[in-house]
């Protein structure tokens, strides 16, 4: 049985905008300082 490497797992991840994640846990857009798009 072969396990995936960290980079393989990261490349398969479905990224979401940080604003969407923040909204789910109650953090407003004005309190976020995003670095990049996701």
C-alpha positions in Angstrom: 0.0 0.0 0.0 1.4 3.4 -1.0 0.7 6.6 0.8 0.4 10.0 -0.9 3.1 12.6 -0.3 2.3 15.9 1.3 2.6 17.7 -2.1 0.3 15.3 -3.8 -2.4 15.9 -1.1 -1.9 19.6 -1.3 -2.3 19.7 -5.1 -5.5 17.7 -4.9 -7.1 20.0 -2.3 -10.1 22.1 -3.3 -9.2 25.6 -2.1 -11.8 28.1 -1.0 -11.6 31.9 -0.7 -10.5 33.0 2.8 -13.6 35.3 3.1 -15.9 32.3 2.7 -14.1 30.4 5.4 -14.0 33.4 7.7 -17.8 34.0 7.2 -18.5 30.4 8.3 -16.8 31.0 11.6 -18.0 34.6 12.2 -15.0 36.7 11.0 -15.9 39.7 8.9 -14.0 40.6 5.7 -12.7 43.8 7.4 -10.9 41.6 10.0 -9.1 39.5 7.5 -5.8 40.3 5.9 -5.5 37.9 2.9 -2.2 37.0 1.3 -3.1 35.8 -2.2 -6.4 34.6 -3.5 -7.1 31.6 -1.3 
